[in-house]
Amino acid sequence: VFSEQSGPFLWDTRPEMTTQEHLVLDPAIRDWVVLPMVAMMVLVGLGRAYISQLIKSDKTADPVELKNKQTLARAQRLRNNGHFLQSRSFYMRKSYFTAKEV
């Protein structure tokens, strides 16, 4: 059923390639198609970079508010994971977070 010329599959009827085939690009195609496509890709990349810089907000965080949020997050982690600590360590941390600031 299989012939040596057709290869292992019946639909494989291409001749053996013994020479290298080179892709030749017409200079007119290169000048009028490929180069403008490359230029457009560069311009789109630059446009995306500048638009993302314009959209990005430069909001600075208030240091006092940031400290309060971080303290609240630390206390929440202590509450959730306090059972892994020794009781003395847990109560020391708990007293730190519950103490009134002077």
C-alpha positions in Angstrom: 0.0 0.0 0.0 2.9 2.4 0.8 5.2 3.4 -1.9 8.7 4.7 -1.4 7.9 7.9 -3.4 4.8 8.8 -1.5 6.3 8.4 2.0 4.6 6.8 5.0 1.3 8.5 4.3 -0.8 8.3 1.1 -1.4 12.0 1.0 2.2 12.9 1.3 3.0 13.4 -2.4 5.5 16.3 -2.2 8.9 15.6 -3.8 12.0 15.4 -1.7 13.6 18.8 -1.1 17.3 18.5 -2.0 18.0 22.1 -2.6 17.4 25.0 -0.2 14.6 27.3 -1.2 15.1 31.0 -0.5 12.3 33.5 0.1 12.7 36.4 -2.2 11.1 39.7 -1.2 10.4 42.2 -3.8 11.9 45.6 -2.9 8.6 47.4 -3.7 6.7 45.2 -1.2 9.4 45.8 1.4 9.2 49.5 0.9 5.4 49.9 0.7 4.2 47.1 3.1 6.8 45.8 5.5 8.5 49.1 6.5 5.2 50.9 7.2 4.0 48.0 9.3 7.2 48.1 11.4 6.8 51.9 11.8 3.1 51.4 12.9 4.1 48.8 15.4 6.7 51.1 16.9 4.3 54.1 17.0 1.6 51.9 18.6 4.0 50.8 21.3 5.1 54.4 22.0 1.5 55.5 22.1 0.6 52.8 24.6 3.5 53.8 26.8 2.5 57.5 26.8 -1.2 56.8 27.3 -0.4 54.5 30.3 1.7 57.2 31.8 -1.1 59.7 31.4 -3.8 57.4 32.9 -1.6 56.3 35.8 -2.5 58.3 38.9 0.2 59.8 41.1 -1.9 59.6 44.2 0.3 59.8 47.3 -0.8 58.1 50.4 -1.3 59.9 53.7 1.4 58.6 56.1 -1.0 58.5 59.1 -3.7 56.7 57.2 -1.2 54.2 55.8 0.2 53.5 59.3 -3.4 52.9 60.6 -4.2 50.5 57.8 -0.9 48.6 58.3 -1.6 48.4 62.1 -5.1 47.1 61.5 -3.8 44.5 59.1 -1.2 43.3 61.6 -3.9 43.1 64.3 -6.1 41.1 62.0 -3.3 38.7 61.2 -2.7 38.3 64.9 -6.3 37.5 65.5 -6.4 34.9 62.7 -3.1 33.2 63.4 -2.8 33.8 67.2 -3.4 30.2 68.0 0.1 29.3 66.5 1.8 31.5 69.1 2.5 30.8 72.7 0.0 32.3 75.1 2.5 34.8 76.5 3.6 36.0 73.1 0.0 36.3 72.0 -1.0 38.4 75.0 2.0 40.7 74.6 1.1 41.4 71.0 -2.6 41.8 72.0 -1.8 44.3 74.7 0.4 46.3 72.2 -2.5 46.6 69.7 -5.2 47.3 72.3 -3.2 49.9 74.3 -4.2 53.5 73.9 -1.7 55.7 72.3 -0.3 58.4 74.7 
